[in-house]
Amino acid sequence: RYSGFPQSNMVVRGVFDVSPEAIGRTIGDVTVSALDELPAMAARDPIDIAILTVPASQAQEALDFLVSVGVRAVLNFSPVALVAPASVIVRNVDITSELQQITYMLTHREDEDAL
């Protein structure tokens, strides 16, 4: 539903999950598909970028699967560093670290305001 995607000419073409509760649900304009449908979609229309949001225990396996269907870049929100072929770009986003940084900034701004 992020409104910045269309403004950036980015198109979310698919959302995939393994959870029966999620599959078939519509998010914005996209219906959640079963993960086993991803290879067929990637064969019809190559996927440049995937966003990975899985538990740490599943992250490397999920990345390997994305690489196997031809994904060339991954934005990884999983809390682990992943190993990918040199041909695949992986950008790690550590939410905890980002929250710690913003908390630090907020705390120090409040300290400066008190002076």
RADAQUI-V360214 format. One line per field, one symbol per residue. phi: phi as a letter, one per 30 degrees, with the letter a starting at -180 (. if undefined). A space follows every 10 residues. Layout:
# RADAQUI-V360214
phi: ???
This chain:
# RADAQUI-V360214
phi: .edddddcic bdcabbacde dddjdcbicc cdcdeddded ddddbecdbb ccbbdedcdd dddeddddcj dcabcccddb dccbdedcdb cccceddddd dddedddddd ddddd
